[in-house]
């Protein structure tokens, strides 16, 4: 009886702690953004033209600049890491954090906290570096956690394909509908694929980083967890809504 109570207490304590890494990443990105000139909330960056200039300098310093990454100083090789915590607008930040909140918790639970953190950072770094390599002549700064979060989606597809998520589809009048994760994620991947082939070389969304990150995440999960039991039941896997 005593052993049962101890085990139950430990289980409840662990559950109460929740997905610590996922929440910490969301909080970190939020704090970095609020302190950045992009938020417009930090008075030290000034207003008007001064704020715009500060934003440009900020992104150049902490974001990935493809035509500098492979030809500049070794410091440039740190930018795919710092860029994971930098976002260009409130919409950019909230969209990324929504996906991380929805899909990160159970991926973290399945992988374990240290492994999930290492997975997130490494796949995000490679996704941004791959985009830079494919656009090596571009001087357009690349920022955001999309590559890493795409990797989380890819891993989620392998690990929890039948977990149900609530999604909002524009062509269905934004009705909140629940689908198995494999439908939502494959639909999302298809959208990124189409968008990547239609995207020009100018500023915009780095769809290639999304595709690379998603592929890396799925391949990692397939190699690492192949032969282990995957979650196949149609469980309620997420908190919140996802917008593919």
C-alpha positions in Angstrom: 0.0 0.0 0.0 2.8 2.4 1.0 4.7 1.6 -2.2 1.6 2.2 -4.3 1.1 5.6 -2.6 4.8 6.5 -3.3 4.6 5.6 -6.9 1.3 7.4 -7.4 2.7 10.5 -5.7 5.7 10.5 -8.0 3.5 10.1 -11.0 1.3 13.0 -10.0 4.3 15.1 -9.3 5.8 14.4 -12.7 2.5 15.1 -14.4 2.2 18.4 -12.5 5.6 19.5 -13.8 4.3 19.0 -17.4 6.4 19.5 -20.5 9.1 21.7 -19.0 11.3 22.0 -22.0 8.4 22.9 -24.3 7.1 25.6 -21.9 10.7 26.9 -21.4 11.2 27.2 -25.1 8.0 29.1 -25.5 8.8 31.4 -22.6 12.3 32.0 -23.9 11.1 32.9 -27.4 8.5 35.2 -25.8 11.0 37.0 -23.6 13.5 37.4 -26.4 10.8 38.9 -28.6 9.4 41.3 -26.1 13.0 42.6 -25.4 13.7 42.9 -29.2 12.9 46.0 -31.4 10.4 43.9 -33.3 7.9 43.9 -30.4 7.8 47.7 -30.2 7.7 47.4 -26.4 11.3 48.1 -25.6 11.7 51.9 -25.3 15.5 51.7 -25.5 15.2 51.2 -29.3 13.4 54.4 -29.8 10.6 55.1 -32.3 10.1 55.8 -36.0 13.2 55.5 -38.2 15.4 54.8 -35.2 13.3 51.7 -34.4 13.4 50.5 -38.0 17.2 50.8 -38.1 17.5 49.1 -34.7 15.4 46.2 -36.0 17.5 45.8 -39.1 20.7 45.7 -37.1 19.2 43.3 -34.6 18.2 40.8 -37.3 21.5 41.1 -39.0 23.3 40.3 -35.7 21.2 37.5 -34.4 19.6 36.1 -37.6 21.1 33.9 -40.4 22.4 35.8 -43.4 23.0 33.1 -46.1 25.7 35.0 -48.0 27.7 35.5 -44.8 27.2 32.1 -43.1 29.8 30.2 -45.2 32.2 33.0 -45.9 32.2 35.1 -42.8 33.8 34.7 -39.3 33.2 31.6 -37.1 30.7 33.7 -35.2 28.4 33.5 -38.1 28.1 29.7 -37.4 26.3 30.6 -34.1 23.5 32.4 -35.9 21.4 29.3 -36.9 21.2 28.7 -33.1 20.4 32.3 -32.0 18.0 32.7 -34.9 15.8 29.9 -33.4 14.8 32.4 -30.6 14.3 35.5 -32.8 11.0 36.3 -34.5 10.1 39.1 -36.9 6.6 40.0 -35.7 3.9 39.2 -33.2 2.1 37.1 -35.8 5.3 35.2 -36.5 5.9 34.5 -32.9 2.4 33.5 -32.0 2.0 31.2 -35.0 5.2 29.3 -34.2 4.5 29.1 -30.5 1.0 27.8 -31.1 2.4 24.8 -33.1 5.1 24.2 -30.5 2.5 24.3 -27.7 0.1 21.9 -29.5 2.7 19.3 -30.7 5.7 19.8 -28.4 4.3 18.5 -25.2 3.6 14.9 -26.2 6.8 14.7 -28.4 8.7 15.8 -25.3 7.0 13.2 -23.2 7.8 10.5 -25.7 11.4 11.4 -26.2 12.3 12.6 -22.7 13.3 16.1 -21.8 17.1 16.1 -22.5 16.7 14.3 -25.8 13.8 16.5 -26.9 15.8 19.7 -26.2 18.9 18.3 -28.1 16.6 17.2 -30.9 14.9 20.6 -31.1 18.1 22.6 -31.2 20.0 20.3 -33.6 17.2 19.9 -36.1 16.4 23.6 -36.0 20.1 24.4 -36.6 20.4 22.1 -39.6 17.1 23.3 -41.1 18.3 26.9 -41.1 21.8 26.0 -42.3 20.3 24.0 -45.1 18.1 26.9 -46.2 21.2 29.1 -46.2 23.2 26.7 -48.2 20.4 26.5 -50.8 20.2 30.3 -51.0 23.9 31.0 -50.5 23.8 34.3 -52.5 20.9 35.8 -50.6 21.4 38.6 -48.1 17.9 38.3 -46.7 18.0 37.6 -43.0 16.4 34.4 -41.8 14.9 34.2 -38.3 12.4 32.1 -36.4 11.9 28.7 -34.8 10.0 27.2 -37.8 12.7 24.8 -38.8 12.8 23.3 -35.3 9.1 23.2 -34.8 8.7 21.5 -38.2 11.0 18.8 -37.0 8.8 18.4 -34.0 5.8 17.9 -36.4 7.7 15.3 -38.3 8.6 13.4 -35.2 5.1 13.6 -34.0 3.8 12.1 -37.2 5.9 9.0 -36.7 5.4 8.7 -32.9 1.8 9.6 -32.6 0.1 9.3 -36.0 -3.4 8.6 -34.7 -3.5 11.2 -31.9 -6.3 13.6 -32.6 -5.8 17.3 -32.9 -8.2 20.2 -33.3 -7.6 22.1 -36.6 -8.9 25.2 -38.3 -9.2 24.9 -42.1 -9.9 28.2 -44.0 -11.7 26.4 -46.8 -14.1 24.9 -44.2 -14.9 28.3 -42.8 -12.5 28.0 -39.9 -14.7 25.4 -38.2 -12.8 23.7 -35.3 -12.6 20.0 -36.4 -10.7 17.1 -34.9 -8.6 14.9 -37.2 -6.0 12.2 -36.6 -2.5 13.8 -36.5 -1.4 12.0 -39.7 -4.1 13.8 -41.8 -3.3 17.2 -40.4 0.5 16.9 -40.6 0.6 15.4 -44.1 -1.8 18.1 -45.3 0.5 20.7 -43.7 3.6 19.1 -45.4 1.8 19.2 -48.7 1.1 22.9 -48.3 4.7 23.6 -47.5 5.8 21.6 -50.6 3.5 23.5 -52.9 4.4 26.8 -51.4 8.2 26.1 -51.6 7.9 25.5 -55.4 5.9 28.7 -55.9 8.0 30.9 -53.6 10.3 33.4 -55.3 13.9 34.3 -54.2 12.9 37.5 -52.3 11.7 38.0 -48.7 9.1 35.7 -47.4 8.5 32.4 -45.6 11.4 29.9 -45.6 9.4 27.0 -46.8 12.5 25.0 -47.6 13.5 25.2 -43.9 10.1 23.8 -43.0 10.5 20.8 -45.4 14.0 20.1 -44.2 13.0 20.3 -40.6 10.0 18.1 -41.0 12.0 15.5 -42.9 14.7 15.5 -40.3 12.2 15.1 -37.5 10.5 12.2 -39.1 13.7 10.4 -40.1 15.1 10.9 -36.6 12.0 9.4 -35.0 12.0 6.5 -37.5 15.6 5.6 -36.8 15.6 6.2 -33.1 12.2 4.6 -32.2 11.9 2.0 -35.0 10.9 -1.3 -33.4 9.4 0.4 -30.3 5.7 0.8 -29.6 4.1 3.8 -31.1 1.0 5.4 -29.8 -1.7 4.2 -32.2 -4.9 4.8 -30.3 -6.9 7.8 -31.2 -6.0 9.7 -28.0 -6.6 13.3 -27.1 -3.0 14.3 -27.7 -2.9 18.0 -27.7 -3.9 21.1 -25.8 -5.1 24.0 -27.9 -5.7 24.3 -31.7 -3.4 24.0 -34.6 -3.7 25.9 -37.8 -2.1 24.1 -40.8 
